[in-house]
Amino acid sequence: MLDEKADFTTKLTQIEEHANLAHAEQPPGLTRSRLQHISVLAKYLRARLELASSSLFGASPAGPKTKPPA
């Protein structure tokens, strides 16, 4: 399960990166707006996946949770 999650997260990151690169190369217009939307959507899906995984497995993707200083 974790390998599938890592693979899916990597693919979402690649989609985001490719959309950002293509977005930078396009002149303003509908295509550029759609590329930006794809990039934002991939980032959103990746964040949701990481949040769901951390709540299911009880661990944060960035490491163990620490309490904020009081």
C-alpha positions as CSV (number, residue, x, y, z in Angstrom):
1,M,0.0,0.0,0.0
2,L,2.8,2.5,0.9
3,D,4.6,1.7,-2.4
4,E,1.4,2.4,-4.4
5,K,0.9,5.7,-2.5
6,A,4.5,6.7,-3.1
7,D,4.2,5.9,-6.8
8,F,0.9,7.8,-7.1
9,T,2.4,10.8,-5.2
10,T,5.4,10.8,-7.5
11,K,3.2,10.8,-10.6
12,L,1.1,13.7,-9.2
13,T,4.3,15.6,-8.6
14,Q,5.5,14.9,-12.2
15,I,2.1,16.1,-13.6
16,E,2.4,19.3,-11.5
17,E,6.0,19.9,-12.7
18,H,5.2,19.3,-16.4
19,A,2.1,21.5,-16.2
20,N,4.2,24.3,-14.6
21,L,6.9,24.0,-17.3
22,A,4.3,24.0,-20.1
23,H,2.5,26.9,-18.4
24,A,5.7,29.0,-18.4
25,E,6.2,28.4,-22.2
26,Q,2.6,29.3,-23.3
27,P,1.4,32.8,-24.2
28,P,-1.5,34.1,-22.1
29,G,-4.8,32.5,-23.0
30,L,-7.1,29.5,-22.4
31,T,-4.3,26.9,-22.8
32,R,-2.2,28.6,-20.2
33,S,-5.1,28.8,-17.8
34,R,-5.9,25.1,-18.2
35,L,-2.3,24.2,-17.6
36,Q,-2.3,26.2,-14.4
37,H,-5.5,24.5,-13.4
38,I,-3.9,21.0,-14.0
39,S,-0.9,22.0,-11.8
40,V,-3.1,23.3,-9.0
41,L,-5.3,20.2,-9.1
42,A,-2.3,17.8,-9.0
43,K,-1.0,19.7,-6.0
44,Y,-4.4,19.5,-4.3
45,L,-4.8,15.8,-4.9
46,R,-1.3,15.1,-3.6
47,A,-2.0,17.1,-0.5
48,R,-5.3,15.2,0.1
49,L,-3.5,11.9,-0.4
50,E,-0.8,12.8,2.1
51,L,-3.4,14.0,4.6
52,A,-5.5,10.9,4.2
53,S,-2.4,8.7,4.6
54,S,-1.3,10.5,7.7
55,S,-4.7,10.1,9.3
56,L,-4.9,6.4,8.4
57,F,-1.5,5.5,9.4
58,G,-1.1,8.0,12.3
59,A,2.1,9.5,11.0
60,S,2.8,12.7,9.2
61,P,4.6,12.5,5.8
62,A,7.1,14.9,7.1
63,G,7.9,12.8,10.2
64,P,6.5,12.4,13.7
65,K,4.2,15.1,15.0
66,T,5.6,17.4,17.6
67,K,3.7,19.6,20.0
68,P,4.1,23.3,19.5
69,P,6.0,25.2,22.2
70,A,3.8,26.4,25.0
